[in-house]
Amino acid sequence: MDTMNAIRNRKSFRGPFTDAPVSREDLTELLEAGYLAPSGCNLQTTRLIGVDDPELLAKLADIYSHEWAKGATAAILLLGSFTMSPSGVSYHVHDYCAAAENIYLAAADKGLGTVWIEGQIRGERAEKMGRLLGVPEDQTVYIYMPVGYPAQPGPDAKKKPFEERVWFNGYGGAESCTSPE
Ligand SMILES: Cc1cc2nc3c(=O)[nH]c(=O)nc-3n(C[C@H](O)[C@H](O)[C@H](O)COP(=O)(O)O)c2cc1C
């Protein structure tokens, strides 16, 4: 799949999944996609954990407490920690977000379904996931991405019209930009 097609086809998928396992090779490539993401000042603050052990997957889905996630045959967790950069801010949040988007695109490219789960695990659930996986105290689990082969196509999220959010040469549509699709 070319890059623009992967971008256009990417969407959050929340199950159901088939029983087909995600191969180590494919899971490794998703992790590589996250690892290769850009990072502020190239500090590379994001840590990634791939999970394909069925017991751990079941425990993660239990902590998340959403039935559909139990069908995922793999998962990726993205971790980070506050890291002051030479520009005086920590870019660790930007860094793991860039990594998550890369993983979304690599998954789309392979026909795998996944979703960026952050808001629903923030706090206690993320801490439990971290303890389960031996994450050290100075690292925070920010994102849990269950991964698997979709058993059926998921819904498309409704996007605002392109023209409402995108312009050329100034804010607000003095010169409008029409969606290329
Ligand atoms: C910062 C952030 C946090 C998110 N947290 C969650 C979450 O906790 N649970 C969930 O189901 N989806 C979560 N999502 C996925 C969004 O709901 C999803 O991207 C959005 O609905 C648009 O759908 P799309 O990804 O298919 O374009 C999150 C996405 C982002 C960028």
The ligand as a Tripos MOL2 file, in Angstrom:
@<TRIPOS>MOLECULE
LIG
   31    33     1     0     0
SMALL
NO_CHARGES

@<TRIPOS>ATOM
      1 C1         -4.9200   11.3630   22.2410 C.3       1 LIG1
      2 C2         -5.8930   10.2820   21.8290 C.ar      1 LIG1
      3 C3         -6.5060    9.5260   22.8090 C.ar      1 LIG1
      4 C4         -7.4090    8.5010   22.4490 C.ar      1 LIG1
      5 N1         -7.9410    7.7160   23.4350 N.ar      1 LIG1
      6 C5         -8.8320    6.7510   23.0870 C.ar      1 LIG1
      7 C6         -9.3790    5.9060   24.0900 C.ar      1 LIG1
      8 O1         -9.0670    5.9990   25.2720 O.2       1 LIG1
      9 N2        -10.2730    4.9520   23.6910 N.ar      1 LIG1
     10 C7        -10.6410    4.7830   22.3730 C.ar      1 LIG1
     11 O2        -11.4570    3.8980   22.0970 O.2       1 LIG1
     12 N3        -10.1230    5.5710   21.4020 N.ar      1 LIG1
     13 C8         -9.2330    6.5460   21.7280 C.ar      1 LIG1
     14 N4         -8.6540    7.3090   20.7460 N.ar      1 LIG1
     15 C9         -9.0300    7.0860   19.3250 C.3       1 LIG1
     16 C10        -9.9930    8.1580   18.8760 C.3       1 LIG1
     17 O3        -11.2560    7.9360   19.4880 O.3       1 LIG1
     18 C11       -10.1060    8.1300   17.3360 C.3       1 LIG1
     19 O4         -8.8520    8.4370   16.7760 O.3       1 LIG1
     20 C12       -11.1490    9.1190   16.8340 C.3       1 LIG1
     21 O5        -12.4470    8.7280   17.2340 O.3       1 LIG1
     22 C13       -11.1300    9.2500   15.3130 C.3       1 LIG1
     23 O6        -11.3010    8.0000   14.7110 O.3       1 LIG1
     24 P1        -10.2270    7.4400   13.6600 P.3       1 LIG1
     25 O7         -8.9760    7.1170   14.4290 O.co2     1 LIG1
     26 O8        -10.8900    6.2040   13.0950 O.co2     1 LIG1
     27 O9         -9.9920    8.5020   12.6360 O.co2     1 LIG1
     28 C14        -7.7270    8.2870   21.0770 C.ar      1 LIG1
     29 C15        -7.0740    9.0420   20.0940 C.ar      1 LIG1
     30 C16        -6.1420   10.0100   20.4570 C.ar      1 LIG1
     31 C17        -5.4110   10.7850   19.3770 C.3       1 LIG1
@<TRIPOS>BOND
     1     1     2 1
     2     2     3 ar
     3     2    30 ar
     4     3     4 ar
     5     4     5 ar
     6     4    28 ar
     7     5     6 ar
     8     6     7 ar
     9     6    13 1
    10     7     8 2
    11     7     9 ar
    12     9    10 ar
    13    10    11 2
    14    10    12 ar
    15    12    13 ar
    16    13    14 ar
    17    14    15 1
    18    14    28 ar
    19    15    16 1
    20    16    17 1
    21    16    18 1
    22    18    19 1
    23    18    20 1
    24    20    21 1
    25    20    22 1
    26    22    23 1
    27    23    24 1
    28    24    25 2
    29    24    26 1
    30    24    27 1
    31    28    29 ar
    32    29    30 ar
    33    30    31 1
@<TRIPOS>SUBSTRUCTURE
     1 LIG1         1 GROUP 0 **** ****
